[in-house]
Amino acid sequence: MKIIIAGAGEVGFHLAKLLSYESQEITLIDTDKNSLAYASDHLDIRVIKGDVTSIAILKEARINTSGLFIAVTSSETTNITACVLAKQLGAKQTIARIANEEFLDQDEDLGFTKFGIDELISPEILAASEIELLLNQYGFNDTYEFEEGKLTMLSLRLSRTASFVGKTVREAAEVFPELHFVPIAIQRFGTQYTIIPRGDTEFKEGDKVVFMTSKGGDEELFELSGKVKAELKNIMILGGSKIGYKTAKDLCESKFRVKLIEKDSEIAFECADDLPNALVINGDGRNVELLDEENISDMDAFISVTGNSETNIMSCLVAKSKGVKKTIALVENMDYYQLSQSIGIDTLINKKLLAANNIFRYIRRGEVVAMTKLTNMNAELLEFDVNSQSKITKKKIKDLDFPRSAIIGGVIRDDVGLIPLGDFQIQMGDKVVVCSLPRSITQVERFFF
């Protein structure tokens, strides 16, 4: 697919990097020659210096032959304008990065598709939603919902007390029948290798295991993992940025008790005016004395979303040392993102990767409706719509010649999430979630078109 990306900033460069790995034809447009030079030196892509709202520049990029146009500059207005022009000039699909929450909330009323914009993406809003989901699924390190929670991906690291440590997947299934979850990926402790589990795969202490769960599976998994269920109510947020503000607003609406610390007095007063149900403190959250004064040790969760990755990591480590149960840090540096467990922080989130996950489904073949990469693991989760031509419906799962480095994790049928076993037969109209190593994705896609 020919893909044009407008904006060579952090999000644009990261998207270009990920998409270039997929052997796509990428063109990157920006007005900053230094950003373009860096991208050109490090990636096998075409770069064009110019204004993305210029018709001449879009024609130079051969917009009329592009399958996807993605506008992710720092200017919301530029992104919207560029997408409208790109659509008129022949781009098949367009995606605009926006910051205004109202655009997403009012999308149905405003009808952005009528103007030529197929999808609106906000990395900041995606990050805030991810944080709220992580808090609602306390005890798990990563989480992702399919079809509003009908199926949920959850990951955790196995401790000694987990009931299935030392058992194979098959043995665990025999001991704990009628459960509503299944393992779909395992990373052995101290390694970077991702295993797609089979019946003879053994669970070991320290494994990071990714599970697919249907309704009720998260409670069962929590109990069998040996963890103690604890309710999270008191939340401290460091940073009144767009992500911090949106997170605080959402958590207050969900009846969490929220303290927000912001160093900039003007931003702090704006947050205080707009968030009457949150306690907003104007101060430097890097100051341990201030954190102690604000009773950080009484907090159930600490979320650091300042603009500085190092500040976020260090403040979360301080919170962890004070006994805070759950810590979440926003990081921009992808090298840090790979280190979440080893540095003692429960979860690191990266808004660039969240945006990329949402955009990836537009370049996948077949009937892909959702996609996410597993954190720190070399695997992807893809959700497919099953149509009348899909080969996946021809046989029972156990009789399909499905790649061994991929696994069918869940099926949504008639709005109900199901964990399918070998005798299950997929039908037209089902939605199917598959976990696959990158090398097998092309084979997997052939089953769905």
N, C-alpha and C positions, 0 to 999 in steps of 0.2 A: 504494500500500500504506500502511496505517496502522501506524506504527512508534512504539513507546514506548521511550524511553531513560531508564534509571534511573542518575543520577549526572551532575552538570554540571561535573565536573572537566575536566582536560586532554583525556582520552580521550573522555569523553562530549560535550564541547563540539565537539571536532573531528569526531566522528562526525555530530553534529547538523548541523554546517556542510556536510559533504560530502553527506549524505543530503538536505538541503534543496535543494541544487543539482539533485538528481534529481527534483524536484517531488513528493516524498513528503510525506505528512501526518505531521508529527513532533510528538510530545509529550515534553517533557523534565521529569523529576521530580528534585527535590533538596531538602534541608533548608536549604541556604544561600541566603538571599534575594539576596545580592549577586551570586553566580554566576548565578542565574536572571535577575536584572535585566540583567546584561551580555548573556546569551544572547538575551533578549527584544529588547533594543535593536539587536542586530547580525544577528539571524536571523529569518526569517519562520516562526516555530514557536510552538506553544502551550507554556506553562510552568505547572507546578503545584508549589507549595511543600508538602512533606510527606515523611513516612517511606515509602520504597518498599516496606517490609514491612507497611504498613498496608493491610488489605483495603478500607477505605473510600476511601483515596487511589487504589488501583488501579481501583476501580469508578468513581471520579470521572474517571479517565483513559480510561474506556470500554475496559477491558482485554478484555472479551468480544468486541469487534469488531476487535481488533488482529491484524495478520498476523505481526508480529515484535516481541518484547520483548527488549531488550538491557540487561543489568545490568552497569554498569561503574563502580560506586562504588569507593572505595579499600578497602572491607571485603569480603573474600572471603566471609565468612559471610552478610553482607547480600545479596550478589549471588546466592548459591545459594538462600537462603530466598526471595528475591523471585521468582526464576525458577520455583521449585516452586509458589508461590502463583499466579503469573501463568498457568501452564499449567492449574492446576485451575480458574481463573476464566475460561478460554476462549481464551487466547492460542494462536495456531496454532504458532508456533515461538519458542523461547527460547534466548538465548545468555548465558552468565555469564563474566565476567572473573574469573580466579583467579590466585593467585600460587604456590600449592603445586604443585611439579613432580610430586609423587606422584599427584595427582588425574589428571593427563594420562597418566602412565605406567601407572596402574592402571584406566584408564577402562573397559576391556573387562570387567575382573573386578567393578568396582563397579557398572557399569551405570547411569550417571547419567540415561540416557534413561528408565529406569523411574520415576525421581523427577520427570520432567517437564523435564529440561534437555537440549536437543538438541545443544548445542555448548559446549565449554569453550575460552576464549581467554585466553592469557597474553601480554600485550605484551612482558614481559621475556624470556620463553622464546623468543618469535618473534624478538626482537632478537638473542639469543645464537645462535640457529640461522642467522640471516642472516649474522652475522659469520663463523661457521665456514665457511659456503658461500662467502663472499667470499674467504677465505684459501685454500680448496681450488681456487678458480678465479682464482688470482693472475694479474694482467695485465689483468683486466677490471674495469670500474668498478661495474657492477651485474649481478646475476644472479638468476634465478628458475627453479626446477625444476618441471616438470609430471610427475606420475605417477612420482615417485622418480627423476627424471633421465632418463626415456626421451626427453623433449625438454627442452632447457634454453635459456632466454633469456639472452643475454650482450650487454653493450654495451661499446664502446671508442671512443676518439677516434683518428681516423686520422692517422698521421704521414706524412712524406714517403716513408718507406721502405716503406709498405704497398703490396703488389703491385698492388692494384686502383685506387689513386688515379689519377684522370684517365680511367678507363674508365667506360662506362655499365654498368648492371646486366646488360644483355644481352651486352655485350662480355666482361665478367668471367666470365659463365657459359660462354661459348664457349672462353675461354682456360683456365679451370679447371673442366673437366667432372667429373662424378662426385663433386662435393664434398657434404659433409653439413651445409651451412648455407645460409641465405638471409636477406638483409636485409629487415626488416619495418618499420623506422622510421628516419628520418634527421633530425637537427637541425643546420642549417648553423652553422658557427662564428660566434659573435657575434650570433646571432639567437635568438628564442624560438619560431620557427615549427617545427612538426613536419610532416614530409613522409612520406607513405606511398609508398615507392619503386615505380616502374614500370620497364619494360625500358629506357626512354630516360633514366632518372635517372642523373646522373653522380656518382660518388664524388669528393669534393674533400678536400684536405688540411685538417685541423682539424675535419672533420665528426664529430659524435657519431653513431655508427651502432649500432642495436640489431639483433642477429641472432637467428634461431631455429636451433638446432643439434640434430641427432640424434647418436647415439653416434659419437664420434671427431671430430665437427665442431669441438669446442673446440680440439683439437690442431692441426687444419688451419688454423683461423682465426688461432690464435696465430702460426703460422709465416708465413702470408701477410700478417699485419699488420705484420711487420717487428720484432716485439718479441723480446727474448731471454728464453728460458725460464729461470727461476731457482726453485729449491726454497725454500720458506719453512719454517724449523724453529724459529728463535729468536723468541719473541713476548713483548713487554712489554705488560702491561695496566695502565692507570691507573684505579683505582677498584674497591673491593671490594663494590659494590652487588650487588643480585640479578643484574643483567645481567653484571657483572664476574665474580662468583662462578661463575655458570652457564657463562659463556664459558671461564673458566679450567678448570673441571671437564671440559667437553667436549673442549677442546684437549689436555689432559693424556691423556685416554682415546684421542685420535687420535695420540698419540706426538709432539706438539709439545713443545718445551722452553719453559716458561712462567715469566715473572717477573711477579708482581702487586704493585703499589705501592698502599698504602692509608694515608691520613693518620690515621684514627681507630684508636687502639691496640686498643680492644676488638674492633672488626670485623676488624682485621688478625690478631689472635691466633685468632679464630674461623675465619677463612679458612685460617690455617696449620694448625690442627688438622684441618680437613675436607679439605684439599688437600695430602696428603703428597708428591705428585709435582710440586708447584709451589713455587717459591721466593717466599715472601711477605715483603715489605719494608714495615716501618712507617715511613712518611715522607711528605713533601709532594712530590707529583710535579710541582708547578709550579716547584720548585727545580731550575734547570738544572745546578747542581753535583751534586746527587743523581743526576740522570739520567746525567751524565757518569761518576760513580763506579760506576754500575750498567751501564756500557758500552752506552749506548743506540746508539752508532754501530755496534755489532756485531749489533743486532737486525735481523731481516728484516721485521718488522711491528710497528707500534705502534698500540694500540687504547685510546682514551680514552673511558671510560663513567662518569665522575663525574656527580653531579647538576647540574653547572653547564655549560651549553653553551659559554660563553666559555672556561672552563678547558679543555674538551675540544678546542676549535678551536685555541687558542693552543699547547697542549702538542703537538698533532699537527704544527703548523707548526714548532715547535722540533725535533721528531723528523725532519721532512722535511729541515730544514737540516743535520741530522747525518748525512744519507745513508740514512735508513731507506727501504726500497723501497716499503712499503705502509702507508698511514695510514688509520685509520677512526675517525671521531668520532661520538658520540651527541649529537644536538641535539634540543631541545624546541621551539625557535623555528622556525616554518615559513619565516620570511623567510630565516633562515640556510640552511635546507635547499635553497633554490633556488640557492645560491652555491658548491656544492662544487668545481666545476672552476675557477672564477675565483679562488678564494682559495688554491688550491694543495694541497688535501686530496683524496686519491684518492676516498674515499667518505664521505658523511654518511648516517647512518641515523636514522630517527625512529620510535619505537615506536608512536606514535599512528597514523601512516600504515600501518605494518605491520598493526596491529589492524584498521584500516578496510578494508584490502585483503582480509583474511580474512572480514570481515563482509559486504562488498559483494555477494558472490555470492548472498546470501539475498534481495536485492531485485531482482535481474535476472530478467527473464522468460526462458522457454525452459529448456533443460536445461543451465544453467550449473553447472559443478562446481568451477571455480576462476577467480580473477580477480586481477589486479594492475594498478596504475597504473605507467606508466613514469616513472622518476625525472626530474624537471625537464622532462618532455615532456607535451604535451597529447594523450595517447593511452592506451588501455587494452588489456590482454591478457586475453582471455576463453577459457576452455576449455569446450566444449560436448559433451554426450553426444548421439550421433545415434540417433534412434529410427526406427521404421518410417514415421512420418508426416512426417519431416523433408524439406523441399523440397530441401535441399542434396544429396540422393542422386539427384535426377532427371536431372542432366546432368553432363558433364565440367566441371571447374573453369573452363576457358576459355569455355565456353558458358553459364555462369551469369550472370545479370544482377546480379553482386555489386557493391556500392558501390565507387567508385574510391578513396574515402578509407578503405578497409579492405582487408586482405589475409589470405588463409589462409596461416599460417606453418608449420603442421605438423599431422600426423595420427598418432595412435597406433592401430595395428591389430594385434590378437593380441599385445599387450604389446611391440610394437616401434615405435619412433619413426621416422617417415618425413617427408622433405621433399617435398611434392607439387608437381608442375609442372602446366602447363595441361591435359595429357592425362589427368591423374589423376581417377578418379571415386570419390567418397566413398561408403561403404557403411553400412548399418545396423550399429550396434555400435561404429563408430569413435568415437574422441574427437578433436575438432578444435580447434586453437588458432588464434584469430583476433586480429589486431591492428587496432584501429579508432580513428579519431578519435571524440570523443564524439557529434558530430552524426549519425553513421551507425550507432550501436549499435542503435537501434530497428529499422532496416532489416536489420541483420545477424541480429538475434534472430528475425526472421520466417522465416529459412531453417531454423530448428531446432525449430519447433513448428507 
